[in-house]
């Protein structure tokens, strides 16, 4: 086998590996999207169906009065559901509750541990 044949075989091998890598990246992106959806579902499952509706609207930036109008519910009902959401998330405000939801998709930060 001469030098050019070896070179062609090497190039074919590299292209094959590159193709496999492209396929793997696509698969991993799909898995990442599935994980994102599952994280959101797990997060939302801690709430009742009514609380989920209120929280979803809060995530979209709606105020209590807007949520009340959209869901056709009394203000005291929306406030009670809001209070329940905040209690379940152990947070003082809906803004912080929404932030917790949004933080689901941030990369975890790892702290380096020093060993002596």
Backbone torsions as a table, in degrees:
resi	resn	phi	psi	omega
1	UNK	NA	127.2	-177.5
2	UNK	-86.9	175.5	-175.2
3	UNK	-58.6	-42.3	-177.0
4	UNK	-68.2	-35.7	177.1
5	UNK	-65.4	-42.0	177.8
6	UNK	-62.5	-41.1	179.3
7	UNK	-63.6	-44.9	178.3
8	UNK	-62.3	-40.6	178.1
9	UNK	-64.6	-40.3	177.7
10	UNK	-63.5	-42.4	179.1
11	UNK	-64.5	-42.9	177.2
12	UNK	-59.6	-41.1	179.5
13	UNK	-64.2	-44.8	179.0
14	UNK	-61.8	-43.1	178.9
15	UNK	-64.5	-37.0	177.7
16	UNK	-65.1	-44.6	178.1
17	UNK	-64.3	-41.5	179.0
18	UNK	-62.3	-41.9	178.5
19	UNK	-62.7	-43.1	177.5
20	UNK	-61.5	-40.2	179.2
21	UNK	-65.0	-40.7	177.8
22	UNK	-61.7	-44.1	177.8
23	UNK	-61.9	-41.4	-179.0
24	UNK	-67.1	-40.0	177.7
25	UNK	-62.0	-42.6	178.1
26	UNK	-62.4	-42.3	178.2
27	UNK	-63.1	-43.3	-179.7
28	UNK	-66.0	-36.2	176.2
29	UNK	-63.6	-39.2	177.6
30	UNK	-64.6	-44.4	177.9
31	UNK	-62.3	-42.2	178.9
32	UNK	-60.1	-42.4	179.1
33	UNK	-65.3	-41.1	177.1
34	UNK	-62.4	-40.7	178.5
35	UNK	-63.9	-40.7	178.1
36	UNK	-59.5	-46.6	-179.9
37	UNK	-63.9	-42.4	179.5
38	UNK	-65.1	-40.0	177.5
39	UNK	-60.1	-43.7	179.9
40	UNK	-63.9	-42.4	179.9
41	UNK	-63.6	-45.4	179.2
42	UNK	-60.8	-43.8	179.4
43	UNK	-60.4	-48.3	-176.0
44	UNK	-71.8	-25.3	-178.5
45	UNK	-68.4	-10.7	176.8
46	UNK	-76.8	-9.4	-178.3
47	UNK	-106.6	156.6	171.4
48	UNK	-69.3	167.9	178.9
49	UNK	-58.9	-42.8	-179.8
50	UNK	-64.8	-40.8	178.0
51	UNK	-65.6	-37.3	177.6
52	UNK	-60.6	-41.5	178.7
53	UNK	-62.3	-45.3	-180.0
54	UNK	-63.8	-46.1	-176.9
55	UNK	-66.1	-40.2	178.9
56	UNK	-60.2	-39.3	177.8
57	UNK	-70.4	-35.6	176.4
58	UNK	-64.3	-39.8	177.5
59	UNK	-59.6	-37.4	179.0
60	UNK	-77.1	-1.2	174.0
61	UNK	93.7	12.9	-179.3
62	UNK	-79.3	144.1	176.6
63	UNK	-80.9	170.9	178.8
64	UNK	-58.5	-44.6	-179.0
65	UNK	-66.0	-36.1	176.4
66	UNK	-67.1	-42.0	178.2
67	UNK	-61.7	-42.6	178.6
68	UNK	-57.9	-47.0	-180.0
69	UNK	-65.7	-42.8	-177.8
70	UNK	-65.4	-43.3	-175.7
71	UNK	-90.3	-6.6	-178.8
72	UNK	56.1	49.7	179.4
73	UNK	-124.3	158.7	178.1
74	UNK	-68.4	151.7	179.7
75	UNK	-58.8	-41.0	-178.5
76	UNK	-65.0	-33.0	177.3
77	UNK	-65.8	-46.7	179.5
78	UNK	-62.4	-43.2	-179.8
79	UNK	-64.0	-38.7	177.7
80	UNK	-65.0	-42.2	178.7
81	UNK	-67.0	-38.9	176.2
82	UNK	-60.3	-46.8	179.9
83	UNK	-60.3	-41.1	179.0
84	UNK	-64.2	-41.6	177.8
85	UNK	-60.5	-47.7	-178.6
86	UNK	-62.6	-38.6	179.0
87	UNK	-65.4	-44.0	-179.7
88	UNK	-63.9	-32.7	179.9
89	UNK	-92.5	-3.6	-179.7
90	UNK	52.5	52.6	-179.1
91	UNK	-136.4	147.9	-174.8
92	UNK	-82.6	-15.4	-175.5
93	UNK	-143.1	156.1	177.9
94	UNK	-66.8	-31.8	176.9
95	UNK	-59.1	-44.9	178.7
96	UNK	-69.2	-33.8	177.4
97	UNK	-63.6	-45.6	178.0
98	UNK	-62.5	-39.2	178.6
99	UNK	-61.9	-39.6	177.0
100	UNK	-59.0	-43.6	179.0
101	UNK	-62.7	-44.9	-178.9
102	UNK	-66.7	-29.7	179.9
103	UNK	-70.7	-11.9	178.7
104	UNK	-57.7	-28.2	-172.0
105	UNK	-101.7	5.9	176.9
106	UNK	-85.2	149.0	178.4
107	UNK	-66.2	139.7	176.9
108	UNK	-65.9	143.6	176.7
109	UNK	-99.7	129.8	-178.2
110	UNK	-104.1	133.9	177.3
111	UNK	-97.2	137.6	176.5
112	UNK	-78.8	134.2	179.7
113	UNK	-105.1	124.9	177.7
114	UNK	-85.5	137.1	173.7
115	UNK	-116.5	139.9	-179.0
116	UNK	-94.4	NA	NA
